[in-house]
């Protein structure tokens, strides 16, 4: 998995959600949602899905896929890479 892709995903997260932090502050394996991670909530999901689709050309077509893909930066990067290879 590409470090560049992880960095781009972190930048997209910060940009889309207007987070008051630097992309470098987001760890690759930290949960994006819930109290043990970045603390994002259900309102952030839609913005993040739209940003990933717009920035990386992937499709997240249902809630179950979104829940899997948005677990962490590592998982999101793996999904983007798999979609690029498939398509």
C-alpha positions as CSV (number, residue, x, y, z in Angstrom):
1,X,0.0,0.0,0.0
2,X,1.3,3.4,-1.0
3,X,2.3,6.0,1.6
4,X,1.4,8.6,-0.9
5,X,-2.1,7.3,-1.1
6,X,-2.4,7.2,2.7
7,X,-1.3,10.8,2.8
8,X,-3.8,11.8,0.1
9,X,-6.6,10.2,2.0
10,X,-5.6,12.0,5.2
11,X,-5.6,15.3,3.3
12,X,-9.0,14.5,1.9
13,X,-10.4,13.7,5.3
14,X,-9.1,16.9,6.8
15,X,-10.2,19.0,3.8
16,X,-13.7,17.5,3.5
17,X,-14.5,17.6,7.2
18,X,-12.6,20.8,7.9
19,X,-10.9,19.2,10.9
20,X,-8.8,21.4,13.1
21,X,-5.7,19.3,12.7
22,X,-2.9,18.5,10.3
23,X,-3.2,15.3,8.1
24,X,0.1,14.2,9.6
25,X,-1.7,13.9,13.0
26,X,-3.9,11.1,11.7
27,X,-2.5,7.7,12.3
28,X,-2.9,5.1,9.6
29,X,-4.6,2.6,11.8
30,X,-6.6,4.8,14.1
31,X,-10.4,4.3,13.9
32,X,-12.0,7.2,12.1
33,X,-15.3,6.9,14.0
34,X,-16.1,6.5,17.7
35,X,-14.5,7.7,20.9
36,X,-11.3,5.6,20.5
37,X,-10.4,7.3,17.3
38,X,-10.9,10.6,15.5
39,X,-14.4,10.8,16.9
40,X,-16.2,11.3,13.6
41,X,-19.9,10.8,13.6
42,X,-22.7,9.8,11.3
43,X,-23.0,13.3,9.8
44,X,-19.3,13.0,8.8
45,X,-19.9,9.8,6.9
46,X,-21.7,11.4,4.0
47,X,-19.1,14.1,3.5
48,X,-16.3,11.5,3.7
49,X,-18.0,9.1,1.2
50,X,-18.5,12.0,-1.2
51,X,-14.9,13.2,-0.9
52,X,-13.5,9.7,-1.4
53,X,-15.7,9.2,-4.5
54,X,-14.8,12.6,-5.9
55,X,-11.0,12.5,-5.1
56,X,-10.2,8.9,-5.8
57,X,-12.9,7.8,-8.3
58,X,-14.2,4.9,-6.1
59,X,-17.8,4.0,-5.5
60,X,-19.2,3.3,-2.1
61,X,-22.7,2.1,-2.9
62,X,-24.2,1.0,0.4
63,X,-24.0,1.5,4.1
64,X,-22.3,-1.9,4.8
65,X,-19.5,-1.1,2.3
66,X,-19.1,2.4,3.8
67,X,-18.8,1.0,7.3
68,X,-16.0,-1.3,6.2
69,X,-14.2,1.2,4.0
70,X,-14.2,4.0,6.6
71,X,-12.7,2.1,9.5
72,X,-9.3,3.6,9.2
73,X,-6.9,5.3,6.7
74,X,-5.3,1.9,6.1
75,X,-8.6,0.2,5.2
76,X,-9.7,3.2,3.0
77,X,-6.4,3.0,1.1
78,X,-6.7,-0.7,0.6
79,X,-10.2,-0.2,-0.8
80,X,-9.1,2.6,-3.2
81,X,-6.2,0.4,-4.4
82,X,-8.5,-2.6,-4.9
83,X,-11.0,-0.5,-6.8
84,X,-8.3,1.0,-9.0
85,X,-6.9,-2.5,-9.9
86,X,-10.4,-3.8,-10.6
87,X,-11.4,-1.0,-12.8
